[in-house]
Amino acid sequence: MKSTGQFINDTLQHSFLILWKEDKQKWEVGCALLKINLQADTYAEAIQSLAKAILDYKLSHEFSEIIENDKEDYLKSSK
């Protein structure tokens, strides 16, 4: 059984996060699984940067394996 920390980490690696960083006065955009880590001045720029990064991303064999393993883990845990 996964720990709470591991569950949160696994969940967040599949998430797209757009967070306001008060100290930098910038939006930070990230996705751990796709290795996206960007900054933007406006929320609109953050969304546009994220969309462009997703469209430009080259899906690797490693990425596909991670998704398939996660799918198998999910199917096993939901039985």
N, C-alpha and C positions, 0 to 999 in steps of 0.2 A: 504494500500500500504506500502511496506517495505521501510525503509530508506536505503540510500546508504551504511551506516555502517553495517546494518543488512544483506543486500544483499551480501556484501563482506564477512562477517562472515559466512553466510550460504554456500557461494561458497567455501571458504577456508576449511571449516570443511570436505568437500568431497575431498579435494586435498591431494596429497602426496607432501610434500615440502622437497627439499634437498638444503640447504643453506650453503654457506661457511661463517664461523665466523672467521674473521680476528683476533680478540682479543684472541680467543682460539686456533687458527690455527687448526681447526677441521671442519669437515662437520657435520651439524646438520640435522637429518632426523626426520620428523614429520608428523603425521596425527591426527587431533583433534578427528575425529569421531571414529577411532580405538584406540585412546589413545596411539599412538606410539610416543616416544620421545627418539631418540638415537643419539649417536655421533660416528664418525668414522674418522680415520686418512687419508684415501684415498677415492676418489669417488667410486672406485670399491667396497671397504668395505661398503660404504654407501648404494649402490644398493643391495649388498648381504644381509646386515642387514635388509633392508626394505623388501626384498623378504621373508626372513626367518620369520620376524615378521608377515607378512601377512599370510603366510602358517601356522604358529603356533597359530594364533588368533582364539579363540573360539567365534563363532558368538552367541551372547546372544539374548534373546527375546527382550530386550530393543533396541539393534542395529537394529533388523528387523523392529520394530515399527517405529523407526526414519526414516528408508528408505521408508517405506510405507507412512508415513505422508508427507515426502518430495515429493514423487511421486504424491500424491493427490494434494498437493499445486501447483506443477508444471503443472499438467493437468488442474487445475482450472485457473491458470494464463495465459495459452496459448490459452484459448478460446476467 
